């Protein structure tokens, strides 16, 4: 049942992404800087519409990649999934929780990147400075969630060894 909280967290991250990404998109200039040099000079730019469609495309792609397996586990779409993820098994609940929460973390990562782009385009009055320290949160979140996945799988493997 923990996975229902993770589903709610994922849904909240989807709404957060939509609201914040649309706000940032509306505030950006026509030519969006996405890479700056050490002295603050613009190195790479992209059209505002291209930035928007790339951001939305990345969001949809990552959500499909990480939510589809969770939906397959929930719906027991194949015989092998039925065998591996039995009803009442804590492994099933843990994997569903991990899948939905990891998709939410990916969404939050995209929001952090959008805030960074927003900041380097001179829109600092809304979010503070454009130093990009928030970008360091993304790999920290990923490492935590990957370690969590290994813990979940190792618990399942040890329970399978003890049953045999």
JOMOPE-V846160 format. One record per backbone hydrogen bond with DSSP energy under -1.0 kcal/mol. CO is the residue of the C=O (numbers start at 1). NH is the residue of the N-H. If there is no record, write none. Layout:
co | nh
CO | NH
CO | NH
This chain:
co | nh
1 | 4
2 | 5
2 | 6
3 | 7
4 | 8
5 | 9
6 | 10
7 | 11
8 | 12
9 | 13
10 | 14
11 | 15
12 | 16
13 | 17
14 | 18
15 | 19
16 | 20
17 | 21
18 | 22
19 | 23
20 | 24
21 | 25
22 | 26
23 | 27
24 | 28
30 | 48
32 | 46
35 | 43
35 | 44
37 | 40
41 | 37
44 | 34
44 | 35
46 | 32
47 | 51
48 | 52
49 | 53
50 | 54
51 | 55
52 | 56
53 | 57
54 | 58
55 | 59
56 | 60
57 | 61
58 | 62
59 | 63
60 | 64
61 | 65
62 | 66
63 | 67
64 | 68
67 | 71
68 | 72
69 | 73
70 | 74
71 | 75
72 | 77
78 | 82
79 | 83
80 | 84
81 | 85
86 | 89
89 | 93
90 | 94
91 | 95
92 | 96
93 | 97
94 | 98
95 | 99
96 | 100
97 | 101
98 | 102
99 | 103
100 | 104
101 | 105
102 | 106
103 | 107
104 | 108
105 | 109
106 | 110
107 | 111
108 | 112
109 | 113
110 | 114
111 | 115
112 | 116
113 | 117
114 | 118
115 | 119
116 | 120
118 | 123
119 | 122
124 | 128
132 | 135
133 | 136
134 | 137
136 | 140
137 | 141
138 | 142
139 | 143
140 | 144
141 | 145
142 | 146
143 | 147
144 | 148
145 | 149
146 | 150
147 | 151
148 | 152
149 | 153
150 | 154
151 | 155
152 | 156
153 | 157
154 | 158
155 | 159
156 | 160
157 | 161
158 | 162
159 | 163
160 | 164
